[in-house]
Amino acid sequence: MNDPQDPYDPYAAQQQLIGYDSYGRPLYGQAPAQQPLQPAPPAYGQQYETPYEQPYAQQSHAQQYDYEQQPQGYAPQAPSYGYDARQQQQPQQWIPQQAAAPQAPGRPPASVPEPRRPDPADAAEAAEAAKAADPGRAPAPSPAEPAAGYRTEQFAFLDQPDEDSEDVIDWLAFTESRTERREEARRRGRNRVVALVVVLALLLVGGLGWLWYAGKLPFLDGPGGKKAAATSAGAQKRDMIVVHLRNTKRGGSSTALLVDNVTARQGATVLLPNTLAVAKEDGTGTTLGKSVEDGGIGTREALDTVLGTRIGGTWRLDTPFLERLVDLVGGIEADTDTAVPADDRARTPAVGQGPRQSLTGAMAVAYATYRAPGEPEARQLERTGRVLYAVLRKIPSDPKAAATTVESMGQILDPGLDAQNLGGLLARIGAHAKTAAYRTEVLSVKPDGGLTDDASKKTVKELLGGTVTAAQPGAAPRVGLKDATGDEKAQIAAKAALLNGGYAFVEGGKADRPVPTTQITYQDEGQRARAVEVAKTLGLPETAVKKAESTVNADVVVTLGKDWKPS
């Protein structure tokens, strides 16, 4: 191996490694004759006069830095530029030394000879001389070229990040995350669609099930339909009173039933015509209007017999108290169907026609009792119903406040209906009227005073809950009589026979057409025995009794045919 420090190399004896250039290549030069003081490196920004001074200065500065970093107690040695006999057997080492005082800027240290750049020709001659002296020795490397096998551009850091690879990784991660987000969005969309379909299916099945249970499907009759039919037949709880509005100036009266359906949470006003046939206490027949004019004694019980209801009390409301009640609640608003002219004799004011007419107490009385000449009674009853509805909407919803309003009227009430009970009932019914859960119906009757089929089926059973077994407990069995003979004498004889037998007579009116045979019908199986007793009372065989529907609201109904003869 050709060592540049070999003592036998004639060229190496004159050349010494004095530093490295900016590319890391070694620089050789003549060793100085004497050891000078180590100069300090040039100041920052100082320029060198020759290109060979800068590496030397950088090396001196690095040596000074290494010397300052040595541990405490370390004594550096001064560098030597000449040959020593002791150094011929080992390689030379560059020992750092503390820098001396700085020199003038722009020039190299005075004690350090200027390094000479090796001449390629001298190096070639030295290599030939060394080869001649030792043929087996490898030639020394040229100072102008780096060591064989490596070049400067081949050195690189292995852990240096590659920007291109990072960009690729980022793009792949972005693409993957975007794809995952799309897949997640599609999956959530599918889940939402499935959930929506399931919910719609459940709602459809539940709705159909409820309609079937309620019996509202046209082709299926669920258990709820039968239950609702039974409930509508009178199983609901109702509280009701009868109101007799008496006109103290012109005479006459108007009767209405105020109903509080506790089960259905609804209210209703059922207006009763004065031509409705009822029975007196002695069993003889009369009309509702005459019964009220005679004092109203037994009128409530007679209505229970005809309608099959349980009326809780009677409220006799004379027109002066109605006027005071309207003024106490601050007036009312009603939709008037006609204009009422003023009456100086009766001292009634005029009432305008139109929706939402503001009425005082006197105006409300004038409108409620007005009946034009030749006008049917039903029109006047409708006006009374509108005034009652408007008053109920102004009644306080608090039972105590409503009772105070009733007491302020100063009216002497029926003993069975005091101010507290009446105020509480009016407050409950008024609450229904405020929420539009309210109906007003006129009970239709035949010219003879009997109930029409439509009145028996709808008004009596639906609104009043009247049934054949709903009369007052302990009362006599109610027997309805419908004349199908066309003979008034036969009807009077049959009526007398029933009254003498202890039955409560219910006027059934006349049949649409005569029938040849007499029939005795009942609706409830528990009334069969009574129907047989009625047949015996009229002198009819048991074969005339059968179970059937009837339009007369009574326990037992007798349809009197042409075959019946008074005994």
Summary of the structure (lengths in Angstrom):
residues: 567
radius of gyration: 63.5
end to end distance: 165.5
largest distance: 179.2
contacts: 1626
relative contact order: 0.07
helix: 39%
strand: 17%
